[in-house]
Amino acid sequence: MEPKKNPKANVGRNSSLYFAIGLALMLFLTNYAINYKTYDKSNIDIGQLNLDELDDEEIPITEQIQTPPPPPPPPAAPEVIEIVEDEEEVEETVIESTETDQEEEIVEVEEVEVEEVEEDIEVPFAVIENVPIFPGCENKSGNNAKKACMSEKISKFVNRKFNTELASDLGLSGRQRINVIFKIDKTGNITGVRARAPHPGLEKEAARVINLLPKMKPGKQRGKAVTVPYSLPIIFQVQD
């Protein structure tokens, strides 16, 4: 028995195609429904400009300051030309030439003698070659012996001449020290006495005693008489 149904009339044969077409159609409708927008006509601004609603701009009134014109320049002073008569006669200064004439005699200049100025050389007492000799030390042999003799003689002279009672009269007490510096010049005399003490009265007394020292034989350096500085400390105790 032959089948009565036509095989071409099978609906399920193209079901996958129909499903794809239906799915695409539904996606299209869904997208269109989501993106669809509606607008209220009353809220639509068509961009028209209403000139009646614009406020008039108020322009402030500014005061214009007018600067005064500059003052006119002062009138020019009239030019007055004063004519001064040259009555004084000016004597011209004639500068004579210093050039010599060939006929002028040449004067021969004699030899000019230049005097040697002796310098006042100072040599310290510690390094002097020939120490100054105090009176009474001439018989000492050797420079060191003469130095020791001179120091001893000066100390004894000062101890004998110095007024030690002056310190108590000045109200001083205890141990007193006076530093004295003087020079024995190239003639053997005492010069440049300077003293430093706790009281000006002691300084004056020390200078007085040093100036009483006798004249000495000057010290020599390389055979020439020189000035020799000498320092002497004077120390004594004031008896209470």
ROSE-4610 file (N, C-alpha, C; in Angstrom, 1 decimal, always signed):
// ROSE-4610
residu = [M/M/M/E/E/E/P/P/P/K/K/K/K/K/K/N/N/N/P/P/P/K/K/K/A/A/A/N/N/N/V/V/V/G/G/G/R/R/R/N/N/N/S/S/S/S/S/S/L/L/L/Y/Y/Y/F/F/F/A/A/A/I/I/I/G/G/G/L/L/L/A/A/A/L/L/L/M/M/M/L/L/L/F/F/F/L/L/L/T/T/T/N/N/N/Y/Y/Y/A/A/A/I/I/I/N/N/N/Y/Y/Y/K/K/K/T/T/T/Y/Y/Y/D/D/D/K/K/K/S/S/S/N/N/N/I/I/I/D/D/D/I/I/I/G/G/G/Q/Q/Q/L/L/L/N/N/N/L/L/L/D/D/D/E/E/E/L/L/L/D/D/D/D/D/D/E/E/E/E/E/E/I/I/I/P/P/P/I/I/I/T/T/T/E/E/E/Q/Q/Q/I/I/I/Q/Q/Q/T/T/T/P/P/P/P/P/P/P/P/P/P/P/P/P/P/P/P/P/P/P/P/P/P/P/P/A/A/A/A/A/A/P/P/P/E/E/E/V/V/V/I/I/I/E/E/E/I/I/I/V/V/V/E/E/E/D/D/D/E/E/E/E/E/E/E/E/E/V/V/V/E/E/E/E/E/E/T/T/T/V/V/V/I/I/I/E/E/E/S/S/S/T/T/T/E/E/E/T/T/T/D/D/D/Q/Q/Q/E/E/E/E/E/E/E/E/E/I/I/I/V/V/V/E/E/E/V/V/V/E/E/E/E/E/E/V/V/V/E/E/E/V/V/V/E/E/E/E/E/E/V/V/V/E/E/E/E/E/E/D/D/D/I/I/I/E/E/E/V/V/V/P/P/P/F/F/F/A/A/A/V/V/V/I/I/I/E/E/E/N/N/N/V/V/V/P/P/P/I/I/I/F/F/F/P/P/P/G/G/G/C/C/C/E/E/E/N/N/N/K/K/K/S/S/S/G/G/G/N/N/N/N/N/N/A/A/A/K/K/K/K/K/K/A/A/A/C/C/C/M/M/M/S/S/S/E/E/E/K/K/K/I/I/I/S/S/S/K/K/K/F/F/F/V/V/V/N/N/N/R/R/R/K/K/K/F/F/F/N/N/N/T/T/T/E/E/E/L/L/L/A/A/A/S/S/S/D/D/D/L/L/L/G/G/G/L/L/L/S/S/S/G/G/G/R/R/R/Q/Q/Q/R/R/R/I/I/I/N/N/N/V/V/V/I/I/I/F/F/F/K/K/K/I/I/I/D/D/D/K/K/K/T/T/T/G/G/G/N/N/N/I/I/I/T/T/T/G/G/G/V/V/V/R/R/R/A/A/A/R/R/R/A/A/A/P/P/P/H/H/H/P/P/P/G/G/G/L/L/L/E/E/E/K/K/K/E/E/E/A/A/A/A/A/A/R/R/R/V/V/V/I/I/I/N/N/N/L/L/L/L/L/L/P/P/P/K/K/K/M/M/M/K/K/K/P/P/P/G/G/G/K/K/K/Q/Q/Q/R/R/R/G/G/G/K/K/K/A/A/A/V/V/V/T/T/T/V/V/V/P/P/P/Y/Y/Y/S/S/S/L/L/L/P/P/P/I/I/I/I/I/I/F/F/F/Q/Q/Q/V/V/V/Q/Q/Q/D/D/D]
num = [1/1/1/2/2/2/3/3/3/4/4/4/5/5/5/6/6/6/7/7/7/8/8/8/9/9/9/10/10/10/11/11/11/12/12/12/13/13/13/14/14/14/15/15/15/16/16/16/17/17/17/18/18/18/19/19/19/20/20/20/21/21/21/22/22/22/23/23/23/24/24/24/25/25/25/26/26/26/27/27/27/28/28/28/29/29/29/30/30/30/31/31/31/32/32/32/33/33/33/34/34/34/35/35/35/36/36/36/37/37/37/38/38/38/39/39/39/40/40/40/41/41/41/42/42/42/43/43/43/44/44/44/45/45/45/46/46/46/47/47/47/48/48/48/49/49/49/50/50/50/51/51/51/52/52/52/53/53/53/54/54/54/55/55/55/56/56/56/57/57/57/58/58/58/59/59/59/60/60/60/61/61/61/62/62/62/63/63/63/64/64/64/65/65/65/66/66/66/67/67/67/68/68/68/69/69/69/70/70/70/71/71/71/72/72/72/73/73/73/74/74/74/75/75/75/76/76/76/77/77/77/78/78/78/79/79/79/80/80/80/81/81/81/82/82/82/83/83/83/84/84/84/85/85/85/86/86/86/87/87/87/88/88/88/89/89/89/90/90/90/91/91/91/92/92/92/93/93/93/94/94/94/95/95/95/96/96/96/97/97/97/98/98/98/99/99/99/100/100/100/101/101/101/102/102/102/103/103/103/104/104/104/105/105/105/106/106/106/107/107/107/108/108/108/109/109/109/110/110/110/111/111/111/112/112/112/113/113/113/114/114/114/115/115/115/116/116/116/117/117/117/118/118/118/119/119/119/120/120/120/121/121/121/122/122/122/123/123/123/124/124/124/125/125/125/126/126/126/127/127/127/128/128/128/129/129/129/130/130/130/131/131/131/132/132/132/133/133/133/134/134/134/135/135/135/136/136/136/137/137/137/138/138/138/139/139/139/140/140/140/141/141/141/142/142/142/143/143/143/144/144/144/145/145/145/146/146/146/147/147/147/148/148/148/149/149/149/150/150/150/151/151/151/152/152/152/153/153/153/154/154/154/155/155/155/156/156/156/157/157/157/158/158/158/159/159/159/160/160/160/161/161/161/162/162/162/163/163/163/164/164/164/165/165/165/166/166/166/167/167/167/168/168/168/169/169/169/170/170/170/171/171/171/172/172/172/173/173/173/174/174/174/175/175/175/176/176/176/177/177/177/178/178/178/179/179/179/180/180/180/181/181/181/182/182/182/183/183/183/184/184/184/185/185/185/186/186/186/187/187/187/188/188/188/189/189/189/190/190/190/191/191/191/192/192/192/193/193/193/194/194/194/195/195/195/196/196/196/197/197/197/198/198/198/199/199/199/200/200/200/201/201/201/202/202/202/203/203/203/204/204/204/205/205/205/206/206/206/207/207/207/208/208/208/209/209/209/210/210/210/211/211/211/212/212/212/213/213/213/214/214/214/215/215/215/216/216/216/217/217/217/218/218/218/219/219/219/220/220/220/221/221/221/222/222/222/223/223/223/224/224/224/225/225/225/226/226/226/227/227/227/228/228/228/229/229/229/230/230/230/231/231/231/232/232/232/233/233/233/234/234/234/235/235/235/236/236/236/237/237/237/238/238/238/239/239/239/240/240/240]
x = [+0.9/+0.0/+0.9/+0.6/+1.5/+1.1/+2.1/+1.7/+1.0/+0.0/-0.8/-0.2/+0.7/+1.3/+2.4/+2.5/+3.5/+4.8/+5.9/+7.1/+7.6/+7.2/+7.6/+6.9/+5.7/+4.9/+5.3/+6.6/+7.1/+7.5/+6.8/+7.1/+8.4/+8.7/+9.9/+11.2/+11.0/+12.3/+13.1/+12.5/+13.2/+12.9/+12.8/+12.5/+13.7/+14.9/+16.0/+16.1/+15.8/+15.8/+14.7/+13.6/+12.5/+12.8/+13.5/+13.8/+14.8/+15.8/+16.8/+16.2/+15.2/+14.6/+13.7/+13.0/+12.1/+13.0/+14.1/+15.0/+15.5/+15.9/+16.5/+15.4/+14.2/+13.1/+12.8/+12.8/+12.5/+13.6/+14.9/+15.9/+15.8/+15.4/+15.2/+14.1/+13.0/+11.9/+12.2/+13.0/+13.3/+14.3/+15.2/+16.2/+15.4/+14.5/+13.8/+12.9/+12.3/+11.5/+12.3/+13.5/+14.3/+14.8/+15.2/+15.7/+14.7/+13.5/+12.4/+12.2/+12.1/+12.0/+10.8/+10.2/+9.1/+9.4/+9.0/+9.3/+8.0/+7.9/+6.8/+6.9/+5.9/+6.0/+6.1/+5.6/+5.7/+7.1/+7.9/+9.3/+10.3/+9.9/+10.8/+11.2/+12.5/+13.0/+13.4/+12.8/+13.1/+14.2/+14.7/+15.9/+15.5/+14.2/+13.8/+14.2/+14.6/+15.1/+14.0/+13.6/+12.6/+13.3/+13.3/+14.0/+13.3/+12.0/+11.4/+11.8/+12.3/+12.8/+14.1/+14.9/+16.3/+16.3/+17.1/+17.2/+18.1/+17.7/+18.6/+19.8/+21.0/+22.3/+22.5/+22.7/+23.0/+24.5/+24.8/+26.2/+26.5/+27.4/+27.7/+28.3/+28.0/+28.5/+29.8/+30.8/+32.1/+32.5/+33.2/+33.6/+34.9/+35.0/+36.2/+37.0/+38.2/+39.1/+40.0/+39.8/+40.6/+41.8/+43.0/+44.3/+44.5/+44.9/+45.2/+46.4/+46.3/+47.4/+48.7/+49.9/+51.1/+51.3/+51.9/+52.1/+53.0/+52.8/+53.6/+55.0/+56.0/+57.4/+57.7/+58.6/+58.9/+59.5/+59.3/+59.8/+61.4/+61.9/+63.4/+63.9/+65.0/+65.6/+66.3/+66.2/+66.8/+68.3/+68.9/+70.4/+71.0/+71.8/+72.5/+74.0/+74.6/+76.0/+76.7/+77.5/+78.3/+79.7/+80.0/+81.3/+82.3/+83.3/+84.3/+85.5/+85.9/+87.1/+88.4/+89.3/+90.5/+91.5/+91.5/+92.4/+93.7/+93.6/+94.8/+95.7/+97.0/+98.0/+98.5/+98.5/+99.1/+100.5/+101.4/+102.8/+103.0/+103.6/+103.8/+105.1/+104.9/+106.1/+106.9/+108.2/+109.1/+109.9/+109.8/+110.5/+111.9/+112.9/+114.2/+114.6/+115.3/+115.8/+116.9/+116.9/+117.9/+119.1/+119.0/+120.0/+121.3/+122.4/+123.7/+124.2/+124.9/+125.5/+126.9/+127.3/+128.6/+129.7/+129.5/+130.6/+130.6/+129.6/+129.6/+130.6/+131.3/+132.3/+131.7/+132.3/+131.8/+132.6/+131.9/+132.5/+132.7/+133.8/+134.1/+133.6/+133.0/+132.4/+133.4/+133.8/+134.7/+134.1/+134.9/+134.4/+133.6/+132.4/+131.6/+131.9/+132.2/+132.5/+131.2/+130.9/+129.7/+130.1/+129.5/+129.8/+129.0/+129.6/+129.0/+128.2/+126.9/+126.1/+126.1/+126.6/+126.7/+125.3/+125.0/+123.7/+123.8/+122.7/+122.7/+122.1/+123.1/+122.7/+122.6/+121.5/+121.3/+121.5/+122.3/+122.6/+122.2/+121.4/+121.0/+122.2/+122.0/+123.0/+123.4/+122.5/+122.8/+123.7/+123.8/+124.5/+125.6/+125.9/+126.9/+128.3/+129.1/+130.5/+131.3/+131.4/+132.1/+131.1/+130.8/+129.8/+130.3/+129.4/+129.8/+130.5/+131.5/+132.3/+131.9/+131.4/+131.1/+132.4/+132.5/+133.7/+134.0/+135.2/+135.6/+135.6/+135.1/+135.1/+136.1/+137.1/+138.0/+139.0/+139.3/+140.3/+139.7/+138.4/+137.8/+138.1/+138.5/+138.8/+137.7/+137.4/+136.3/+135.0/+134.2/+132.9/+131.9/+131.8/+130.9/+131.2/+132.5/+132.9/+132.6/+132.7/+132.4/+130.9/+130.1/+128.7/+128.2/+128.8/+128.4/+128.8/+130.0/+130.5/+129.6/+129.2/+128.3/+127.0/+126.4/+125.1/+125.2/+126.3/+126.4/+126.6/+127.4/+127.7/+126.4/+125.6/+124.4/+123.4/+123.3/+122.3/+122.7/+124.0/+124.5/+124.3/+124.5/+124.3/+122.8/+121.9/+120.5/+120.0/+120.5/+120.1/+120.6/+121.7/+122.2/+121.5/+121.1/+120.6/+119.0/+118.4/+116.9/+116.3/+115.3/+114.6/+113.5/+113.7/+112.7/+111.6/+111.8/+110.8/+109.7/+110.0/+109.0/+107.7/+107.8/+106.6/+105.7/+106.2/+105.3/+104.7/+105.5/+104.9/+103.7/+103.8/+102.7/+101.6/+101.7/+100.6/+100.6/+101.8/+101.9/+102.4/+102.1/+102.6/+102.9/+103.7/+104.0/+105.2/+105.2/+106.3/+106.1/+107.0/+106.9/+107.9/+107.5/+108.4/+108.3/+109.5/+109.6/+110.5/+110.0/+110.7/+111.3/+112.6/+113.3/+114.0/+113.9/+114.6/+115.3/+116.6/+117.4/+118.4/+119.1/+120.1/+121.5/+122.5/+123.9/+124.3/+124.3/+124.6/+126.1/+126.4/+127.7/+128.8/+128.4/+129.3/+129.5/+128.6/+128.7/+127.7/+126.9/+126.0/+124.6/+123.9/+122.6/+121.5/+120.7/+119.6/+118.4/+117.2/+116.0/+115.5/+115.5/+115.1/+113.6/+113.1/+111.6/+111.4/+110.4/+110.1/+108.6/+108.3/+106.9/+106.7/+105.8/+105.7/+104.2/+103.8/+102.4/+102.0/+103.0/+102.6/+103.5/+103.0/+103.9/+105.0/+104.9/+106.0/+107.1/+106.9/+108.0/+108.7/+107.9/+108.5/+109.4/+109.0/+109.8/+111.1/+111.0/+112.2/+113.2/+112.6/+113.5/+114.2/+113.5/+114.2/+115.3/+115.0/+116.0/+117.3/+117.2/+118.3/+119.1/+118.4/+119.1/+119.9/+119.3/+120.0/+121.3/+121.4/+122.6/+123.8/+123.5/+124.6/+125.8/+127.0/+128.2/+128.3/+129.1/+129.4/+130.2/+129.9/+130.6/+131.3/+132.1/+132.8/+131.8/+131.5/+130.4/+130.7/+129.7/+129.8/+130.2/+130.8/+131.2/+130.7/+130.4/+130.0/+130.8/+131.6/+132.5/+133.4/+133.9/+134.9/+134.3/+132.9/+132.3/+131.4/+131.5/+130.7/+129.2/+128.3/+126.9/+126.1/+124.8/+123.9/+123.5/+123.5/+123.1/+121.9/+120.7/+119.6/+119.8/+119.3/+119.5/+118.3/+117.8/+116.6/+117.0/+116.4/+116.7/+115.5/+115.2/+114.0/+114.5/+113.7/+113.9/+112.8/+113.2/+112.2/+112.6/+111.6/+111.9/+110.6/+110.8/+109.7/+109.4/+108.2/+107.8/+107.6/+108.4/+108.3/+107.1/+106.1/+105.0/+105.3]
y = [-1.2/+0.0/+1.2/+2.1/+3.4/+4.4/+5.1/+6.2/+7.3/+7.8/+8.9/+10.3/+10.4/+11.8/+12.1/+13.3/+13.8/+14.0/+13.4/+13.7/+15.1/+15.8/+17.2/+18.1/+17.7/+18.5/+18.3/+17.8/+17.6/+19.0/+19.4/+20.7/+20.7/+19.7/+19.6/+19.5/+19.5/+19.4/+20.6/+21.8/+23.1/+23.9/+23.1/+23.7/+24.6/+24.2/+25.0/+26.3/+26.3/+27.6/+28.5/+28.0/+28.8/+29.4/+28.5/+28.9/+30.1/+30.0/+31.1/+32.4/+32.3/+33.5/+34.1/+33.3/+33.8/+34.4/+33.8/+34.4/+35.7/+35.8/+37.1/+38.2/+37.8/+38.8/+39.2/+38.3/+38.7/+39.6/+39.3/+40.2/+41.6/+41.7/+43.0/+43.8/+43.1/+43.8/+44.2/+43.4/+43.7/+44.9/+44.9/+46.1/+47.4/+47.3/+48.5/+49.0/+48.0/+48.4/+49.1/+48.6/+49.2/+50.6/+50.8/+52.1/+53.1/+52.7/+53.6/+54.7/+55.9/+57.1/+57.9/+58.5/+59.4/+60.7/+61.9/+63.2/+63.9/+64.8/+65.6/+66.9/+67.2/+68.4/+69.7/+69.7/+71.0/+71.3/+70.2/+70.4/+70.6/+70.5/+70.6/+72.1/+72.4/+73.8/+73.8/+74.7/+74.7/+75.7/+76.4/+77.3/+78.7/+79.1/+80.4/+81.4/+82.6/+83.6/+84.6/+84.9/+85.9/+87.1/+88.2/+89.4/+90.2/+89.9/+90.6/+90.3/+89.0/+88.5/+89.0/+89.6/+90.0/+91.3/+91.3/+92.5/+93.5/+94.7/+95.8/+95.9/+95.9/+96.0/+97.5/+97.6/+99.0/+99.3/+100.3/+100.7/+101.8/+101.6/+102.6/+103.9/+105.0/+106.2/+106.6/+106.7/+107.0/+108.4/+109.0/+110.4/+110.5/+111.3/+111.4/+112.6/+112.2/+113.1/+113.8/+115.1/+115.8/+116.4/+116.0/+116.5/+117.9/+118.7/+120.1/+120.2/+121.1/+121.2/+121.7/+121.3/+121.7/+123.2/+123.8/+125.2/+125.6/+126.8/+127.2/+127.5/+127.2/+127.4/+128.9/+129.1/+130.5/+131.2/+132.5/+133.2/+133.2/+133.1/+133.1/+134.5/+134.4/+135.7/+136.3/+137.6/+138.3/+138.1/+137.9/+137.8/+139.2/+139.3/+140.6/+140.3/+140.9/+140.8/+142.0/+141.7/+142.8/+142.9/+144.0/+144.1/+144.7/+144.0/+144.4/+144.9/+146.1/+146.6/+146.0/+145.6/+145.0/+146.1/+146.6/+147.7/+147.2/+146.0/+145.6/+144.9/+145.2/+144.6/+143.4/+142.3/+141.0/+140.8/+140.7/+140.5/+139.0/+138.8/+137.4/+136.9/+135.6/+135.0/+134.3/+134.7/+134.2/+133.1/+131.9/+130.7/+130.6/+130.8/+130.7/+129.2/+129.0/+127.7/+127.3/+126.0/+125.5/+124.8/+124.8/+124.2/+125.1/+124.4/+125.1/+125.5/+126.5/+126.9/+126.3/+126.1/+125.5/+126.4/+127.7/+128.6/+128.7/+128.2/+128.3/+127.4/+127.9/+127.1/+126.0/+124.9/+123.8/+123.8/+123.9/+123.9/+122.5/+122.1/+120.8/+120.7/+119.6/+119.4/+118.6/+119.1/+118.4/+117.2/+116.3/+115.1/+115.4/+114.7/+114.9/+113.8/+114.3/+113.4/+113.0/+111.7/+111.3/+110.8/+111.4/+111.0/+109.8/+108.9/+107.7/+108.0/+107.6/+107.8/+106.5/+106.7/+105.6/+105.2/+103.9/+103.4/+103.0/+103.3/+103.0/+101.5/+100.6/+99.2/+98.7/+97.9/+97.4/+95.9/+95.4/+93.9/+93.5/+92.4/+91.9/+91.5/+91.7/+91.4/+89.9/+89.0/+87.6/+87.2/+87.9/+87.5/+88.4/+89.5/+90.4/+89.8/+90.1/+89.5/+90.0/+91.4/+91.9/+92.7/+92.2/+92.7/+94.0/+95.0/+96.2/+95.9/+96.7/+96.4/+97.4/+96.9/+97.7/+98.0/+99.2/+99.6/+98.6/+98.0/+97.0/+95.6/+95.5/+94.1/+94.0/+95.0/+95.0/+93.8/+93.3/+92.2/+90.9/+90.8/+89.5/+89.0/+87.7/+87.2/+86.4/+86.6/+85.9/+86.7/+86.6/+87.3/+86.9/+85.6/+85.1/+85.6/+85.7/+86.2/+87.6/+88.4/+89.8/+90.1/+89.2/+89.3/+89.0/+88.0/+87.7/+88.8/+89.4/+90.4/+91.7/+92.0/+93.1/+93.0/+91.8/+91.6/+91.7/+91.1/+91.2/+92.6/+93.4/+94.8/+95.6/+95.5/+96.2/+95.9/+94.6/+94.2/+94.8/+94.7/+95.3/+96.8/+97.5/+98.9/+99.3/+98.6/+98.9/+98.6/+97.5/+97.1/+98.2/+98.8/+99.8/+101.2/+101.5/+102.8/+102.9/+101.7/+101.7/+101.9/+102.8/+103.1/+102.1/+101.0/+100.0/+100.4/+101.4/+101.9/+102.7/+103.0/+103.8/+102.9/+101.6/+100.8/+100.8/+100.8/+100.9/+102.2/+103.3/+104.6/+104.8/+104.0/+104.1/+103.2/+102.5/+101.6/+100.2/+99.8/+98.5/+97.5/+96.3/+95.2/+93.9/+93.1/+91.8/+91.9/+91.0/+90.9/+91.9/+92.7/+93.7/+93.4/+93.5/+93.2/+94.4/+94.9/+96.0/+95.5/+95.6/+95.3/+96.5/+96.6/+97.7/+97.4/+98.2/+98.0/+99.3/+99.2/+100.4/+99.9/+100.9/+100.7/+101.3/+100.6/+101.1/+101.5/+102.8/+103.2/+103.0/+103.3/+103.1/+104.0/+104.9/+105.7/+105.2/+104.3/+103.7/+104.3/+105.3/+106.0/+105.2/+105.4/+104.8/+105.6/+105.1/+105.8/+104.9/+105.6/+104.8/+104.0/+104.6/+103.8/+103.7/+102.5/+102.3/+101.3/+101.6/+100.7/+100.5/+99.3/+98.9/+98.3/+98.8/+98.4/+98.5/+97.9/+98.0/+99.4/+100.3/+101.7/+102.7/+103.8/+104.8/+105.3/+105.3/+105.8/+104.8/+103.5/+102.5/+102.7/+102.9/+103.1/+104.3/+105.4/+106.6/+106.3/+105.6/+105.3/+104.4/+103.4/+102.5/+103.3/+104.2/+104.9/+105.8/+106.4/+107.3/+106.5/+105.3/+104.5/+104.0/+103.6/+103.2/+104.3/+105.5/+106.6/+107.0/+106.5/+106.7/+105.8/+104.8/+103.8/+104.5/+104.1/+104.8/+104.5/+105.3/+105.1/+103.8/+103.1/+101.8/+101.8/+100.8/+100.7/+100.0/+100.7/+100.1/+98.8/+98.1/+96.8/+96.9/+95.8/+95.9/+94.6/+94.8/+93.7/+93.9/+92.9/+92.9/+94.1/+94.5/+95.5/+96.9/+97.1/+98.4/+98.5/+99.7/+100.0/+100.0/+99.3/+99.2/+99.5/+99.7/+99.8/+98.5/+98.3/+97.0/+97.2/+96.6/+96.7/+95.7/+96.1/+95.3/+95.4/+94.3/+94.2/+93.7/+94.3/+94.0/+94.0/+92.8/+92.7/+93.1/+93.9/+94.3/+93.8/+92.9/+92.2/+92.4/+92.8/+93.0/+92.7/+92.5/+92.2/+93.3/+93.8/+94.9/+94.4/+94.9/+94.5/+95.2/+94.3/+94.9/+95.4]
z = [+0.0/+0.0/+0.0/-0.9/-1.0/+0.0/+0.5/+1.5/+0.8/+1.5/+0.9/+1.2/+2.2/+2.5/+1.6/+1.1/+0.2/+1.0/+0.6/+1.4/+1.4/+0.3/+0.2/+1.2/+1.7/+2.6/+4.0/+4.4/+5.7/+6.3/+7.3/+7.9/+8.7/+9.4/+10.2/+9.5/+8.1/+7.4/+7.5/+7.5/+7.5/+8.9/+9.9/+11.2/+11.8/+11.5/+12.0/+11.3/+10.0/+9.3/+9.8/+10.0/+10.5/+11.9/+12.7/+14.1/+14.1/+13.2/+13.0/+12.6/+11.6/+11.1/+12.2/+12.9/+14.0/+15.1/+15.4/+16.5/+16.1/+14.8/+14.3/+14.3/+14.0/+14.0/+15.4/+16.3/+17.7/+18.3/+17.9/+18.4/+17.8/+16.6/+15.9/+16.6/+16.9/+17.5/+18.9/+19.6/+21.0/+21.0/+20.1/+20.1/+19.7/+18.8/+18.4/+19.5/+20.3/+21.4/+22.5/+22.7/+23.8/+23.4/+22.2/+21.7/+21.3/+21.4/+20.9/+22.0/+21.7/+22.6/+22.1/+23.1/+22.9/+23.6/+23.0/+23.6/+23.7/+24.8/+25.1/+24.2/+23.5/+22.6/+23.3/+24.6/+25.3/+25.8/+26.0/+26.5/+25.4/+24.1/+23.0/+22.8/+22.9/+22.6/+21.2/+20.4/+19.0/+18.7/+19.8/+19.6/+19.2/+19.4/+19.0/+20.1/+19.7/+20.6/+20.8/+22.1/+22.4/+22.9/+22.1/+22.4/+23.5/+23.8/+24.8/+26.2/+26.4/+27.7/+28.1/+27.1/+27.4/+28.3/+29.4/+30.2/+29.6/+29.7/+29.2/+30.1/+29.5/+30.3/+30.7/+32.0/+32.5/+32.4/+31.7/+31.5/+32.5/+33.4/+34.4/+33.8/+34.4/+33.9/+34.6/+33.8/+34.3/+34.1/+35.1/+35.0/+34.3/+33.3/+32.5/+33.1/+33.6/+34.2/+33.2/+33.1/+32.1/+32.8/+32.3/+32.9/+32.4/+33.3/+32.9/+32.0/+31.1/+30.1/+30.8/+30.4/+31.0/+30.9/+32.0/+32.0/+30.8/+30.3/+29.2/+29.6/+28.8/+29.2/+29.5/+30.4/+30.7/+29.5/+29.4/+28.2/+28.3/+27.2/+27.1/+27.4/+28.2/+28.6/+27.4/+27.4/+26.2/+26.3/+25.3/+25.2/+25.3/+26.4/+26.6/+26.4/+25.5/+25.2/+25.7/+26.8/+27.4/+26.8/+26.3/+25.7/+26.7/+27.0/+28.0/+27.3/+27.6/+27.0/+27.6/+26.8/+27.3/+27.5/+28.8/+29.1/+29.8/+30.4/+31.1/+30.1/+30.2/+29.4/+30.1/+29.4/+30.0/+29.5/+30.5/+30.1/+29.7/+28.7/+28.2/+28.9/+29.4/+30.1/+29.0/+29.0/+28.1/+28.8/+28.3/+28.8/+28.1/+28.8/+28.2/+28.0/+27.0/+26.7/+27.6/+28.0/+28.9/+28.1/+26.8/+26.0/+26.0/+26.2/+26.2/+24.8/+24.7/+23.5/+23.3/+22.1/+21.9/+22.4/+22.4/+22.9/+24.4/+25.1/+26.5/+27.2/+28.2/+28.8/+29.7/+29.8/+30.6/+31.9/+33.0/+34.3/+34.8/+35.1/+35.7/+37.1/+37.4/+38.8/+39.6/+40.7/+41.6/+42.2/+42.6/+43.2/+44.5/+44.6/+45.7/+46.7/+47.9/+49.0/+49.7/+49.8/+50.5/+51.9/+52.9/+54.2/+54.6/+55.2/+55.7/+56.9/+56.9/+58.1/+58.9/+60.1/+61.0/+61.5/+61.3/+61.8/+63.2/+64.0/+65.4/+65.4/+65.4/+65.4/+66.9/+67.1/+68.4/+68.3/+69.3/+69.4/+70.7/+70.9/+72.2/+73.1/+74.3/+75.3/+75.3/+74.9/+75.0/+73.8/+72.7/+71.6/+71.2/+72.0/+71.6/+71.7/+70.7/+70.7/+71.8/+72.0/+73.1/+74.0/+75.2/+76.1/+76.6/+76.9/+77.6/+78.9/+79.3/+80.5/+81.5/+82.6/+83.8/+84.5/+85.1/+85.8/+86.9/+86.9/+87.8/+87.3/+86.0/+85.4/+84.2/+84.2/+83.1/+83.1/+84.3/+84.5/+84.3/+84.0/+83.8/+82.4/+82.2/+80.9/+80.4/+79.1/+78.5/+78.5/+77.5/+77.4/+78.4/+78.7/+79.7/+81.1/+81.4/+82.7/+82.9/+81.8/+81.8/+81.9/+81.3/+81.4/+82.9/+83.5/+84.8/+85.8/+85.6/+86.4/+86.3/+85.1/+84.8/+85.5/+85.4/+86.0/+87.5/+88.1/+89.5/+90.0/+89.3/+89.7/+89.6/+88.5/+88.4/+89.5/+89.8/+90.9/+92.2/+92.5/+93.8/+93.8/+92.7/+92.6/+92.9/+92.3/+92.4/+93.8/+94.4/+95.8/+96.8/+96.5/+97.4/+97.2/+96.0/+95.7/+95.8/+95.7/+95.6/+97.0/+97.1/+98.3/+98.5/+99.2/+99.4/+100.3/+101.2/+102.1/+101.3/+100.1/+99.3/+99.1/+99.0/+98.8/+100.0/+101.2/+102.3/+102.5/+102.1/+102.1/+101.1/+100.0/+99.0/+99.4/+100.5/+100.9/+100.3/+99.7/+99.1/+100.1/+99.9/+100.8/+100.0/+100.6/+99.9/+99.0/+98.1/+97.1/+95.9/+95.6/+94.5/+93.4/+92.2/+91.0/+90.1/+89.7/+88.8/+87.6/+86.4/+85.2/+84.6/+84.4/+83.9/+82.6/+81.6/+80.3/+80.0/+79.7/+79.3/+78.2/+77.7/+76.6/+77.0/+76.7/+76.8/+75.4/+75.1/+73.7/+73.3/+72.1/+71.6/+72.2/+73.1/+73.8/+75.3/+75.7/+77.0/+78.0/+77.5/+78.4/+78.5/+79.6/+79.8/+79.2/+78.3/+77.6/+77.5/+77.2/+77.0/+78.1/+79.3/+80.5/+80.6/+80.7/+80.8/+81.9/+82.8/+83.9/+84.0/+84.4/+84.6/+86.0/+86.8/+88.2/+88.6/+89.8/+90.2/+90.6/+90.8/+91.2/+90.4/+89.9/+89.2/+90.1/+91.4/+92.2/+92.2/+92.1/+92.0/+90.6/+89.6/+88.2/+88.2/+88.8/+88.9/+89.7/+90.8/+91.6/+90.9/+90.1/+89.4/+88.3/+87.6/+86.5/+87.1/+88.3/+88.9/+89.2/+89.7/+90.1/+88.9/+87.8/+86.6/+86.0/+86.0/+85.4/+86.2/+87.4/+88.2/+87.9/+87.0/+86.7/+86.1/+86.4/+85.8/+84.3/+83.7/+82.3/+82.1/+81.1/+80.8/+79.5/+79.3/+78.0/+77.1/+75.9/+75.0/+74.5/+74.2/+73.6/+72.1/+71.6/+70.2/+69.5/+68.2/+67.3/+66.0/+65.7/+64.6/+64.6/+65.8/+65.9/+66.0/+65.9/+65.9/+67.1/+67.7/+68.9/+68.5/+69.3/+69.0/+70.3/+70.2/+71.3/+71.8/+73.1/+73.6/+74.6/+74.3/+75.2/+76.4/+77.6/+78.8/+79.6/+80.1/+80.9/+82.3/+83.3/+84.7/+85.5/+86.1/+87.1/+88.5/+89.1/+90.5/+91.4/+92.3/+93.1/+94.6/+95.4/+96.8/+97.6/+98.9/+99.8/+100.7/+100.8/+101.7/+103.1/+104.0/+105.4/+106.0/+106.6/+107.2/+108.6]
